[in-house]
């Protein structure tokens, strides 16, 4: 700061301000930017500050301030105005996107500093699509009246690629396995579509964090990324990326304890909430989940500011980490505001509702961490960062949420081939998980073959009435003439609401309505309850059901460990023609058989049983039917009781499956190909549809006959979405079964 003497300060009192050269901006605009006012003392520092503020407006190329007698004289040279701003040479990034990146805009001032900043912004945009060697220059053309045209001349250059990704210092896991953990991928055949082979420093930092989390959740609590770098070979325009790591020792959990200085809280009760268990492989995720559960319990007891801090004590001899969770009162702080940044399509309220706190509430670090995990699980964002800044007072905190939207829509097609006259089966669907940025889910699908047609629409509002309740509906309509003796058509809807019970358990209630019509009288041989339907009147099924779901999968796209299980109970009788009780359950567990080979095994099982509630016979479509996903190698309704060749369902079913998947040998893992082998088994038996004596001899498959199939799968995480082809060969079947060896499906992101 430049100081002036009292004499100078007294002499620097002005009576008025004279502005020269501000023909377009106007004298008032200049005066508004000054820190100097008539009648008040000012110093050289005020002059410097005023000059800086005038330059900051971007309106002037030169500013001079002098004092003449009692007048402050401000002389400015105005920047020329921009008439047009154009982009030449760009093909990979369109004009409309580039215009959003630059400060220089038509009718705005031309500023060399702003243009230089624009060039850097354009360079960053091209670096994000793998064109780090882009060359950008500018050209200006004076068009008169103090105006000019500005052109950004772009030489996009060639796309840089990633030739190889190396890891140094890793013994527990191979380079092959670690490449699957990080987001950066080596260049391949479809890299120009996936863009996963683009190098950026930010992406490299994210990969470092991904490696840390992977090792921390596999027992390596001392893991460190020593360095990560990318070396560009100008001759080939390719990068070689190298991560140098220190894995450290692998630990298990030692003794677990909870200490609390908060009165009224029982340490043993809090310890029972922990996910970390002595003897288990150490996982940072278990520690985080334990902190969350303890924090919730403490907050519920009336201590919103309480803080849970884990203290880990390593025992190098036994290679264990004992964890002591310390609970104290914490510092009293409140949320002043929550700022959302970076979301271009997702609405602010969709992000805010994932927080269990709002402006004015007590600030709780664990609740912030839980909100971050929820936002990441949504699948709407490629990046979620949450930080804090000091508020307006010492006890106020500003929460900053930075996100980056990603594609949430998909277009799916599928195909298969079935015997029995159906032939090729085609299906198509379109879905959006973040409809109009509101977090709503919508899906429309259609499928059919030579003898079937199926249509459906689903919609889900994840926060019904402002609560964490996922409410939605399903509409469907289908028709089939695949049976030999009749055809049918049905239509209906379901209303549902899902409530979370814990982080892993949820409960879903449904009301289901279905109306079905037959179009033939073949089934006049059946008992009297079918007579009315045969004559053309609709048969109505009205049911309520509840499903409890338990899900601990570590990934929804490629699970390596965890269990997903469900138990469903359904009752028919709220109006309609059906009276039954159904119970069904299914579970699938995943386990990594070999981390080094990325070999994943899974076991699954399912079962169901239905009984009549009023003692009368069940109707055909009250019973269970299995589809081609339950036992691969067989078509939809391809097994189970049949009469005169037509499937009539069964009262009981059991299925089991064992599968292992692995990266294809000899193929780069970054290409996304995996192979698999599987064995499926199952049975559908029992029948409660009364059949008159003349047709009893035509009823087959009522007994508990097991079907077994084995086959191979090709799975491809393609740039168009995950694609899977299953080829199954039945090795145990019945003569009346319908075989479907090949099944294909694809889901395409857009």
N, C-alpha and C positions, 0 to 999 in steps of 0.2 A: 504494500500500500504506500502511495506517495503522500507524505504529509505536507501541509502548507502552513506557513507562519500565520499568526493572528492578523498581521497586516495584510497578507495575501488573501486570507479568508475574508477579511472585511471588504477588500477590494473586489472579491469575487461574488458579491451580492448583486444580482441583476434585477433590472426592472421589467424587461421583456425578452422574448425569444424571436429571432428572425430565422426563417427557414428558406433556403434557396436550393433549387434544382429538383424539388419533389413535385414535378408536374403531374404525374399519374397517381402517385401514392397520396399526395395531399399533405399540407402542412400539419393538419391535425393528427395524422397518423404518425408523423415524426415526433411531435410534441408528446404524444401518448407513450412513446418508448423511452423518453428521457427520465432520468432520476433527479434532474435539476428543475427547480421551480422558482419563479420570480419571488424576490423578497426573502429568500432563505439562503444561509451560507452554504457553500459547497466547496469541495476540494478537488484536487486532480483525480482522486479515486472516483469521484462521481462522474467526471468527464470520461474516464476509461470505461466505467460501467455503462454509461449511456451509449458510447460507441459500440460496445459489444452487443448491446441489446438491439441497436439499429441493424448491425450486420446479421444478427440472428433472425431478423424478419425475412431475410432472403430477398428483399426488395432492392438492395443497394450494393453496388460494386465498390464504392468508395465513400467514406464518411470523414468529414473534418469538422472539429468544433473549436471555435475561438471566442475570446471575449473582446468586445470593442466598446469601451466606455461602460455603460450600464446595460449593454445588449449582448445576449448570447447568440452568436452567429453559427448556425448549423448548415453546412454545405454538403449536399449529397449528390452522387452520381447514380442514377437509377439503372438497375439491371434491365436489359431488354426483356420484353415479354415473349413467351413462347407462342408461336402461332400453331405449329403442329409438332407432335412427337411421334416418330415412326420407328419401326424396327425392320432392318434389312438382313437377309441371310439366315433367318431363323426358320427351322423346319420342325425340330423336335419339341419346341415349346411354342405354343401359339401366342399371337399378339395379345389377346385378351388377358392371358395370365401374366405376360411380361409387363403390361401396363399397370397391373396391380402391385408390381414389385418396385416401381421407380417413383421417386418424389417429383421428378420433372413432369409436369402436366400442362396441356394446352391452356392458355390464358393465364398461366402462372409465370413467375419471374424465372429468368435464366440465371443459374448460379453454377459456377465452375465447381465449387465444393459439393453442391448437391449432385451434379453430374458424376463426379468421381465416386460419391457414395452409391449412386445408381449402378455404376459399372461393377462395383464390388457386390452389390445385391444380385445382379444378374449372374456374376461368376458363381456365387453360392448356389443359385438355382440350377445352373448347369452341372455343378459338381454333384448335386443330389441325384442326377440322372446319369452319372458316370462319365461326364465330359469335363474333366478337370483342366484339360489343355485348351479350353475355349479362348478365343481371342476376341476382344471387344474394343472397338474404337468408336469415335463420334465424328459426325460431320454437321456443320451448321451453314445455313444459307439465309442471308439477310433478305427480307421481303419488303422492307420499307416501314416507315412510321414506327421505328423503334422495335420492330418485331422480327423474329427469325424462326426458321424451322430447324428442328433438332432431329438427327437420325442416329440411332445406335446401329453400327455396322458389326454384325456378328459372324465370326467364322467358328462354327460349332466344333469342328475338328472330329477326330475319331473317338469312339467310346472307350474309355479305359476299362480294363477287365482285371480280374483277379486270377492269376495263373495258379497259385498254390497257397495253401494255408498250413503253416507248420506250427508244431508245439514242441517246446523244449522243456525238459525237467519232469515230464509226466511219466510215471511208472504204473500207477494203479489203473489208468485208463489210456487207451490208445488214441492216436490222432484221429483215427476213424470215428471213435465214439465221441470225442470232444467236438468234432466238426458238426455233429448233430445238435449240440447244445447251443452254439452261437448262431446269430442271425446272418452274419456275413457268410456268403457261400462262394465257392470257386465257380468260375465261368463254365457254362455248359451249353447244351444245345438250345435250351429254352430260356436262357438268361436274359435275352432281349425282351422277354415278356415279364418274367418274374422280378427282374431288377434286384435280385438278391446278391448279385456280385458287384454291387457298387460300393466303392470304398468311401468312407467318411470318418473323420476323427470322432464325431459324436457316436456313430455306430460302433466304432471300436471300443469306446468307453462302455457302451451298453453291453457289448460282448464280454468285457471284463467282469461286469457285474453278474452276467448270466453264468459265467464260469464259477464265480465265487459262490453263488447260490447253489449251483449243482454240487460242488464239493462240500459246502457246509451241510447240505441235506443228505450227504452220504458219509458223514462221520469225520470229515477232514476239517476240523475246526481251526487249524493253523494255516490253512491254505492261503497263498498269496500269489497275486499276479505281479511278477517282478518287473516285467516290461511288455509292451505291445507296440509293434511298429509295422509300417508298410513301406516297402522300398519299390520305387517305380523304375522300371527298365524302359528308358526312352525309345530304345530300338523296337521293342514289341508293344509299347504302350500298355504294359501289364504290371500289376502289383504282385509282390510276394509278401504275404502277411505272416508275421511270426509272433507267437505268444510265448514268453518265457515264464514258467510257473514254478512254484515251490509247493508241493502237495502237503508236506508234513505228515504226521502220524494220523492213523485212523482211531477214533475214540468211540467208546460206548458211554452211556449215562451211568454215573455213579449215584450215590445217595441224593435224594431230592428232599428239600426242606423249604418251609415258608416262614419268614420272620415278619412280624407286623408290629408297628408302634402305634397303630390306630386302635383305640379302645373299643371293645365290643366285637372284635373280629377274632374268630377261632382259627388258629394256624392250621390245625389238622383238617378242618373243613375246607380251607383254601387249598391245602395240598392235594386233597382228593379231586380237585378240579384240573390238575395239571395233566397235560398230554405226555410229558416226558416221564419215562419209567426206567427205573434202575435196571441195567442189563441190556436195554435196547441200544441199537446203533444211534449215536448222537445225530440229531437233525435239528438244524436251526429253526425249521418250520414248527417243530414240536414246542420249542421254547417260546416262539412267537404266539402260537395258539394258546399256550398256558398263560402267558401274560394277558391275552385277550379275555380269557375266561375269568381269571382272578380280578381283572379290572372291572368287568361287568358286575361281578358279585359285590365288590367293594362299593361301586357307584350305587348299586341298588340298596346298599345298607345306609346310604345317606352321606357318602364322602366323595363328591364329584371331582375334587381336586387331587384325590389320592394318586400316588405314582407307584408303579410296579417296576422294580429294577432287578434284572437277573445278575447274579454273581457266579461266575464259573470258576471252579478250582480244579486244575488239571493234576492228575496223578500220572506222571510219566511211566512209573514202574508198571502199573496195572492198565495204563492207557484208558483211563476213565476220566470223565468230567462230572463232578458233582455240582449241582446247581442249587443255589439258595436264592429264592425269590423274596426280595425285600420290599415290603409295603410300608410307605410312609405318607404323611399328609400331603406332601407336594406343595408347590408354590401356588398361591391364589392368583389366577389369571382368567380373563374372560375373552371371548371371541368378539373382536370389534367388527370385523366383516370377513366374508369369504369371497375372494376374487377369483373368477374363472377366466382363464386365458387359453387361447389356441384353438378353441372349438369353432369350427367353421360350419358344421351341419347340426351337431347335437345341441339341443337347447340347454340353457344354463340350469334350469330346474331339474333336468334329468341327472345332472352331476350333483347338484346340491342335495337331492333327496337320498343319496348314498351316505350322507353324513348323519350320524346320530346326535348332531348338535347344530345349532344355528347361531346367528348373530345375537350376542348378549348372553349366551350360555357359558357355563364353565368350560375352560379349555382343558382337554384331556388328550395327551399324546397318543395313548393307546387307541382311542376312538378315531383319531386321525389316521393311524396306521391301518385300522380295520376298514376305513373308508377307501383308502388306497387299494387295498386288496379287492374290495367289492368292485371298484371301477375297473380294475384290470380284468376281473372275471367276466365283466359284461361283454367283452370282445368288441367294443365300439372303438377303442383307441389303440394306436400303435405305441403310444407313450403316455405314462401318467407320472407326473412328479408333483409332490406336495411339499411346500416349504413354508416358513413363517417369517414375518417381519415385525419389528416393534410397532405397537399401536400408538395412539395419540397420548396415552399415559402409560405409566410403568406397569400397570396391571392389565393392559390391553394387548391383544395379539391379532395380527392380520394373517389369515391363512391364504396362501397363494396356491392355486391349483392350475397346473399347466398340463394340457393334454394335446394330443394330435389325433384327429379323426382318421379312421381307416374305412375301407370298403366293408359294408355289413350285409350286402345283398348277394344272392346266389341264384343261378339258374341251373336246374338239374335235369338230366335226361338219363334214362335207364332202359335196359333191354334184356330179354331173356327168351328162352325157347322151351315150350312145354309140349308133351305129347297129349293125346286125347282130343285132337282136333283144334286146340287153341292156337298152336303154332307160335309165331313170334309175338312177344308181349312188349309193348313200348310204353314208356311213361315219361312225363315231363312235369317239372314243377318250377315255381319261382317263389322265392321267399326274401323277406327283408327283416332283419333283426332290430333295426333302428328306424322304423318307418317315420319319414318326415322329421327325423331328429328328435322324436318324442319318446324313444325307447320302446316303442310298441313293436310287436312281432306279427307279421302277416305272411301267410303261405297259401298259394293256390296251386293245385295239382290236378293232373288228368292222366289216365292210363287206360290201356285196353289192348285186346288182341282180336282174333277172329270172332270170339264168342263172348267177350266181356267188355264193359265200359265202367270206369270209375272216375268220379269227380269229387273234389273236396275243397273247402275253404276254411282256414283257421285264423283266428285273431286272438292276441293276448295283450292285455294291459297289465304291465308288471307292478304298477302301484295303484291298485283300485281304491278309489275314494281317499287317496292320499296316504293309505296304509301300505305296508310291505306285503300286500296280497296280490298274487298274480291271477287275475280273472280273465276269462275269455270264453270263446265259443267255437264250435266246429260244426260246419254244415257239410252234408255228404249226400251223394246220389249215385247209385250203381245199378247195373243190370247184367244178367248173365244167362246164357243159354248153353252153358258148358255141360249141364246134366243131360242125360239121354232122354229123359221122360218129361221134363218140364223146364220152363224158364221162369225167371222171376226178376222183379225190380224192387229196390228198396230206397228209401230216402229218410232223412232225419237230421237231428242235431244233438249237440251236447253243450251244456253249460257247466263251467268248471271254475273253481277257485283253489289256489294253492297257497298255503301258509307255511312259512318256515318255523320249525320248532327249535332247532339248533343250527349251527353252521353246516352240519352233515345230514340232518334229518328234516324232511318236509312232509306235509300231509295235503292231499288233494281230494276235494269233494266234487262229485259230478252228478248232474242229472242228465239222463240219456233218453231220447225219444226216437223210436224207429218205426216206420210204417212199411209193410211189405205186401206185395201182391203177386200171386201166382198167375200164370197165363195158360195153364193147361189143366185138364181134369184127371191126369194120370193117377194122382194120389187119392182118388176116391176109395182106393183099397185100404187107405189108412183109417184110423179110428175117427169117430164122430167129431172130435175137436178140430180136425182139418177140413171137414166137409164145408164149413162156411167160407174158409179161405179159398178153397178150390173153386167155389162158385163166383169168385171175383171180389168179395168184400175184403178190405184190407185187414191184415193182422197187425196189431199194435203192440209194441214192447215198450214199457215205461219203467225205467230203473233208476235207482240211486246207488252210488258206489263211493268207496273211500280207498285211497292208495297211500300207504306209507312208504316213503323212499329214503334209502340210506345211501349216501354217495361220498366216497373218500378218494375218488380218482385224482391223480396228480395232473391230468391233462384230459381235455375233451377231444382232442384230435388224435394223439398217439399216446395212450396211457401206458406207463411203465409199471405202475403199482397202484393198488387201491381196490376197493370193492364198490360195486353199485348193485343194490338189491331193492326189491319192492314187494309189498304184500297188498293185494287188492281183494276187497270184499264187495259184492254187488247183490242187491236185492231187487227183484221185479215184483210189482204188485200195486204200485201207485197208479191205478187205472190200467188200461190196456188189457191184453189177453194172456199175458205170461205171468206165471207165479213160480219163481224159483229163487234159490240162494246159490251164489257162486263164490268160490274162494280160489285164488290163484297166487302163485309166488314165483319169482325168478331172481336169480343172482348171478353175477359174473365177477370173478376176481382176476386181477392181473399181477404178474410177478416177473421181475427181470431175472431171467435165468443166467444171463451172462452180460455184465455191463460192458466188458471189453468188446464183445461181438454184437452188442445191442440186440440180444436174443430175448424176445418177450414171450412168455407163456401165459395162457389164460384158460380158466375152467369156468364152465357155466352150467346151470341146471334150472329147470322150471317144472312146475306141476300145477294142476288145477282139477277141481271137482265141482260138479253141479248137482243139486237135488231139487225135486219139486217141493213146493211149500204147501200145496193143498191136496196132495195125495194123487192127483191126476197125472197123466202122462205129460212129459215134456214135449215141446214142439221141436221140429227139426233145427230151427235156427236159434233155439234156446241153448243148444248144446255147443260144445267146443269144436272148432275146426283149426287145423294147423296150416301155416303157410310155408312158402319156400324158404323163409328165413329161419324157421324153427328147426327144420331138418333139411339141410341142403341135399340136393339130389332128387327131391320130390317136389311136385308142383303144389300150388295153393290148393287146399282140400284134396291133396293127392293121396292121403292115407286115412285109415279109419273105417268105421262101419259104412257099408254101401248097400243099397237096395236097387236091384235091376241096373247096376252100374253107376248109380247116382250117390254122391256123398250125402249122408244124413247126420253127420256129426257124432260126437261121443260124449259120454258123461265124465270121463277122466283122461287126463293126458300127463305124460312124464317125458321130459327131454333132458339130454345132457350133451355137452360138447367139450372137446379139448382141442386147443389150437396153439400153434407156435408160429411167430413171424420173425423175419430176419432180413437184413439188407441183402440185396442180391449180390453174390460174389462176382468180382470182376467188373462191377458197375460202380461208378462214383456214387458215394452216398448222397452227395448233394444233388444228384439227378432225381432223388425222391422215390426210387423203386424199392419195394420190399416183396419178399416171397412169403409163402405160408403153407403149412400143412394142417389138416384138421381131420377129426373124426367126430361125426354127429350120430347120436342115437336117440330114439324116442318111440313112443307108442301112444295111440289114441284108441281107447276102447270103451266098452259099455254103451248101452243104448236104452233110453227110457221112452222112446216113441213106440206106442202100441201099434202092432201090425197084425192084421187079421190072418187067420190060418192059411188061406190060399197063397199068401205072399211070403210066409215065414221062410220058406226054403230059398227064397231069393235074397235073404239078408246075409251079408258077408262081413267079416272083419270085426265082429263084436268082441272077440276074445283079445286077451292081452298079448298081441303079437308085436314083437320088437322089430323095428327097422334100424338099420345101421348103414351109414354111408361114410366114405372117406374121399378125400380129394385134396386139391392144391389150389392156392390163390395167388394171384398177381395183384399187388397193391401199388398204386402210383400216386404220389402227391404231386400231380401234374400242375402246370401253370393254369390249367382250366378248372382245377379243383381236384379233390381226392377221387380216384377212380379205382374200382375193385372188380376183378373178374374171378368168379369161383367156378371150378369144374369139379363136380362130385359124381362118384360112381356108387350106386347102392350095392352093398354086399349082402344085405339081408332085407328082403322085401316080400310082399304078397303079390299074387297074380293080378289082383284087381287094382293095385296101386298105379298112380300116374307119375311117371318119371319126368324130371326136368334136370338135365345134366348141367346146363350152362346158365349162369346168371351174371349179368353185368350191370353196373351202375356208375354214374358219374355225377358230380356236383360241381358246377362252375361258378366261380366268384366273378362279380362285375363291380 
